[in-house]
Amino acid sequence: MIAIFTLFTLHWLLSAFSQSFFLHRYAAHHMFSMSPFWERFFFLFTFITQGSSFLNPRGYAILHRLHHNHSDTDRDPHSPHFSTNIFSMMYKTAMIYDGYSRRLVEAPRETTHTAFPEWPLIERLSVSWTVRIGFGAIYTLFYIAFVPAGMWYLYLLLPFHWLMGPVHGAIVNWAGHKYGYINHRRTKDQSRNTLPVDFLIVGELYQNNHHAHPDSPNFAYRRFEFDPTFQVMRLFAALGIIRFLRNAKTSRGKKQLVRHDEQVAA
C-alpha cells in the first residue's frame, strides 16, 4: 500500500512539475533561459516523468500560445466554455495537439515568435506505441508486485499513470476556467484561481493570476497564495541552472528577478 501511494504521489507531482516548469513556463512562455545541457536534461526529465503521456514541447507551446491569444473564445483549443464536458474538451485538445506536435498542421504565425525546445530522437520515441506500452507495462507490473491482496481497487489508479500529462492539462483548463475566485477582472476571459487544489498541480491553477500577468514566472499574487514551481525556479536560479528573463508580479508590487548574473531580490 505504501509503495503504491509513494509511486502515485511521485509520478503525479513530478509530472505536474515537468509540465509547469519545462513545458509551460519555458517552452511556451520563455520566462527563463538555460544552457543546452540543462535544456536536454529537463527535456529527458519531462519524457521520463510523463512517460506514456509525454507532451511534445512544440505541440504544447503552440496550443498554449493559442489559448492565451484566444482565451475562452471559440478559437481557444481547450476552453471548458465550448465543450459539453471535460472528456469532450480533452478529446478536442488531443486532436488539435496531435496535428501540431506531429507537424501535420502548420503552426499559426502568432505562435512562432520564439523557438521551441526540440529533440527529434525523444520526439520520435514518445509517439512510438512500443515506448508508450512499455511505460504502461512498467506501471502495471509495479502494481501487480505491490498491490496487497484484496485491495483490487488500487488498480483504478493505473489509468491516471497512463494519461498523467493530459489529466493534469484537463484539470487546469477545466477547473481553472470555471471554479474559484478572481483577483484580476481585466483579463476578459473566464480564468479563475482554484486555490483549494492548487498545490496538487504545483501552482498551475492560479489561472486568473497567470492570464493577467502571462509573463510573470510567479503565478501566486496575494499573500496567502503559494506557487511551488516558482520557489523551485528561484533555487535553480540561485544554483545557476536557469536565468530569469521576466519579472515576477505580486500584490506587493514588482519583484525584480535576475537577468544573467544578478541576484534574486527579495
Stockholm file with secondary structure:
# STOCKHOLM 1.0

chainA/1-266         MIAIFTLFTLHWLLSAFSQSFFLHRYAAHHMFSMSPFWERFFFLFTFITQGSSFLNPRGYAILHRLHHNHSDTDRDPHSPHFSTNIFSMMYKTAMIYDGYSRRLVEAPRETTHTAFPEWPLIERLSVSWTVRIGFGAIYTLFYIAFVPAGMWYLYLLLPFHWLMGPVHGAIVNWAGHKYGYINHRRTKDQSRNTLPVDFLIVGELYQNNHHAHPDSPNFAYRRFEFDPTFQVMRLFAALGIIRFLRNAKTSRGKKQLVRHDEQVAA
#=GR chainA/1-266 SS CHHHHHHHHHHHHHHHHHIIIIIIIIIITCCEEECHHHHHHHHHHHHHHHGGGCCCHHHHHHHHHHHHHTTTSTTCTTCGGGSSSHHHHHHHHHHHHHHHHTTSSCCCGGGCSSCCCCCHHHHHHHTCHHHHHHHHHHHHHHHHHHSCTTCGGGGGGHHHHHTHHHHHHHHHHHHTTTSSBCSCGGGCSCCCBCGGGGGGGTTTTBHHHHHHSTTCSCCCCSTTCCCHHHHHHHHHHHTTSEEECSCEEETTEEECBCSTTCCBCC
#=GC SS_cons         CHHHHHHHHHHHHHHHHHIIIIIIIIIITCCEEECHHHHHHHHHHHHHHHGGGCCCHHHHHHHHHHHHHTTTSTTCTTCGGGSSSHHHHHHHHHHHHHHHHTTSSCCCGGGCSSCCCCCHHHHHHHTCHHHHHHHHHHHHHHHHHHSCTTCGGGGGGHHHHHTHHHHHHHHHHHHTTTSSBCSCGGGCSCCCBCGGGGGGGTTTTBHHHHHHSTTCSCCCCSTTCCCHHHHHHHHHHHTTSEEECSCEEETTEEECBCSTTCCBCC
//
